[in-house]
Amino acid sequence: MAKVKNEILLESGTNEIEIMEFTIDGNLYGINVAKVREIMISAPVKNMPHVHPAVEGIYKPRDLVLTVIDLPKYLIGHSVDRGIKDLFIVTNFNQLHIAFRVHTVVGISRISWTDIQKPDATISSANDGVITGIAQCGSDLVTILDFEKIVAEIAPETSIKLRDIDKLGPRTRNNLPIYIAEDSVLLSKMLEDALTQAGYTNLHMFQNGQELWDAIQAMEDHSNIQDKISMVITDIEMPQMDGHRLTKLIKSDRLLQKLPVLIFSSLISEEMRIKGKQLGADEQLAKPEIGHLVRIMDHLLQSKLNGSAR
């Protein structure tokens, strides 16, 4: 077993990512190291009834029960021989611990988010693609998988749920402009639907931090920026520009720094909270807690309105 140490980059907001490269059936794939807890030698697992075909079962190496997903079977669509040299990549995101079976782990590369390109529709359709980006790691092209979408498909209950909005009770319409950066097509649609149901009707969706930042820069007068944008909600993992870099750019700008920035990510951990706080994020919430997100939005926007009224 090998622990993976997720160190915070010395300079916050560098727009860099560490990619762990692994192989399945000879093809090179990648996962953000921030999602990885450890690498383990594969072992027999306990089968579970009535589960998704790609779920092998459960495994308890120590005091933690892990769901094991057969990633080769999920990606290829049929069973692949399981070798004694297969590995489990144990992940931690969306407040879940899940092990993914892979064939080999190649190593770790540190690259810029600008080196990751969004695949076009010929590779990954808007509705069912599981490729979040294509990364240039040295001389290799690495396919970055959307692990959040994979887990959401296998276990929908782990993702954003509209019924959490119903639990908030009666809502009033709110037309304040909210800018949102989220690269996952699935999660972006779910987030937009949930916030619309919560009464937030003036939503501006962007596929990554760079697109959102470009939209802000395109505004001619930043002196009254708060009349045009009331809040920014951003994911962390995004091609071109991540949420931490976006937060740093906003909070380092004299005319923009009072704009509330809320980080909504599957990667929120103690280390990530420290980093987000250093960058000036007003709040940081872990997916998929959409009800909590709405309550925090209500609070931040009300505080902003109260401040403007003084």
N, C-alpha and C positions, 0 to 999 in steps of 0.2 A: 504494500500500500504506500502511496505517496501523497502526502499533503500538498495542496497548492496554496501558496501564500499570496493573497491578494493585497499587494502593497499599493498605497495611494501614491500616484505620481508626485514627485517632489513639487512641481509647479502645477497648481490646480488650473483646470480649464485649458489644458494644452491641446485638446481635440485629438488625443491619442487613445488607442485601444490595444490591448494585448489579446491576440488571437491564439487559442490552442488549436493546433492542426491535428486532425485524426483521419483515419481512412476507413472506408466501408467498401468492400468488394473492389479494392484498388483505386477508388476515387477519393480525392482529397476534400475534406470538409473542415469547417471551423466553428468554434464557439467562443464567445467572450470569456476570458479567464475570470472576470468578475462573477460569472455564474457558476464557476467550478469550485467545488469544495475539496475533492480529492480524486485520485485515480486508484482503482482497485483491480486486482486480478479477478476475473469472472469466477463465479461459483454457482453451484446448484441453487435454484430458488423454489419456493413453495407455490405451486399453481393455485390460482383463485378462480372460482366459477363466475360465469356471466360477466366477463370483462372484455374490453376491446381486444381484437385479435393480436395487436402488437404488444399487449401487456403480457410479459412472461409470468409475472407473479410478484411475490414479496420476498425480501431478503433482509435478515437481521444480522449484520456483521458484529455489532456491539450492542449499544443500548438504543439504537435508532432503527426503526422499521422503514425499509426503502421499497418503493414501488419500482420494479425493473421493467424498462421499456426496451423491446428488441428493435433498435433503430434500423438495422439492416432490413428487417421484415417490413417495418413501417415505410421505408423509402422505396424498396424494390417491389413490394406488394405481394411477396410470397416468402415462404420460409427459406432461410439460408443456413447451411450447416454451421453449427456453433462449435468453434474451436477451443481447445484448452488454453490457447494463448489470447483469447478475446479479453477485452478489458471492460470494466464498468467506469464510466465517467459519472461521478456523483455530483449532482448539481444542487444549487440552492437559489431559487428565485420564486417570485409570487408566494413567498412564505411556505414553499414546499421543498422537500428533499426527494429527489428522483434520481435513479441510476439509469443511464443509457448504455446499452451494450454497443461497443464498437470493435473493430478488428485490431487496429494499432493506434497508438498516439505518437505523432511525429515530433512535435516540439511546440515552442511558443515564439510568436513573432510580434514585435511592437511596431505598429504602423499608425498612420494618420487616418482619421475617418474620411478624409478626402480621397484616400486610396481605395475606398469601398464604393462601388457603383451599384445602383439599384438595377435589378434585372428587368428587361423589357417583357412585354406581354407574350412574346414567343417562347419565353423560358418559364415564366411564372405568371399565371393569370391572376387577375385582381381578386378573384373569390377564393381560389383554392391553392395558391402557390405557397410553398413552405420555404422558399429561398428569400432571405431578407437582403442579401447583397453578394456581390462578387468582389473579393479582396485580392489585391496584388501584394503577395508576400514574397519578396525577393523575386525570383524568376517563376514562381508558382502562382497560378490562379486558384484561389480557395473559395469554395462555395460556403457562405455563411448561412446557417439554417435558422429559421424562426422557431426557436424552441417553445416560445410562449404559444404560438399557434398550434404546434404539435400537441402540446399538453391540453390546450383548450378543445381540440378536436377529440382527443381520447377521453377527456374528462371535462365536459362542459361546465360542471358545477364549480370548477376552479377558476372560471373566468368572470368577467363583469356580468352581473345579473340585474335585470330591470326591476325585479321585485324588490330589490333593496331601495329603489327610489319610492316605491309604493309605501314602504314603511315610514317614510318621512312625513306622510300625511299631506293635507292640502297644500298646494304650492301656488304662488302668484307668478305671473309672467315677468321676466326680467330681460330687457332689451339691451343691456350693457354689452359692448363688443368684447368678446373673449377670443384670444388668439391661442391656437392649440397646435403643437408640433408632435406628431405621432406617425412613425413610419409604417407600422403594421396596418395593412388595409383592413383586416378583420377587426383589430382593436380600435382603430380610428372610427369605423362605422358604429361599433358598439358604444364607444364613448360619446359620439355625437348623438346617438339615439337616446342614451341615458340622460345626458344633460338637457336635451330638448324636452324630454319627459319631465325633467325637474324644473322646467320653466325658463331655462336659458336658451333664448331663440336667436341670438345674434352671434353665431359661432363661425369662426374663420379657421378652417382646417389646413394644415401644411404637412407635407410628407417628411420634412426634416428641419433641423434648426437653421440650416442655411436659407431655406425658402422663407421661413418666418423672419429671419434677420433681414433678408433682402427686401421684404415687404415693409419693414419698419424704415429701412434706409430710403426707400422710395418715397416716403412721406416728406413733403417739402419743409414743413415747419415742425420741429420736435419740441418747441417751447410749449405747445398745447397738446402734447402727445397723449395725455391722459384722457382727453376728450375723444380720442380716436381708438384707444385701446385701454380697456379697464383692467385686464389681467392677462398674463401669459401662463399657460399650462404646458409643460414639456416633459416628454420622455427623456431618458438618458441615452440609450442606445439608438443611434440614427446615422445612416450614411451621410457623408459630406460635412455635417456639423452636429456634434452631440449636444445633449441638453446642458451639460456642465459648461461647455464653451459658450453656448447661447446665454446662459445665466451670467457668466463672467462679462460678456460684452455689454449686456443690458445694465448690470450693476456697476460697471466701470464708467458708464457714460453719465455725465453730470445732469443731462436733461431727461435721461431715462431711468435713473437709479431708483426713483420712487415708485416705478411701475411694479406692482406685485407679481412675483414669479413663484409658481407652485410646481415643484417637481413631482411627477406621478409616474413611478417606475417600478418594475419588478425587481430591481436591483437594490432597493433601499435596505441598508444594513447599518450597523454602527459606524463602520469605516466610511460608508457613502454619506451618512448624515454629517460626519465631520467635514467631509469635502464640500458638500452642498452648503453647509453653514459658512465655511470659509469664503465661498463664492458669493454669498449674500442672498441665497434663496430664502424666501419668506416662509415657506412651508415645504415639507417633503413627506409624501405619502406613498405607501406600498400598494401596488396593484394586488388584487382587483377591488379594493374597498371603495366602491363608487359612492355609497351612502356617506361615508366619512369625507370623501372628496367634496361632495356637494355641501356638506355642513361647513367645511373649512372655506369653500368659496363664498358662501353666504357671509361668514364672519369677516373675511378679508375685505369683501366689497362693501359691507356695511361700515367697517372701520374707515375705509377710504372715503365713503360718502360723509361720514361724521366729521372726518378731518377737513374735507372740502367746505363743509358748512360753517366751520369756525371762522 
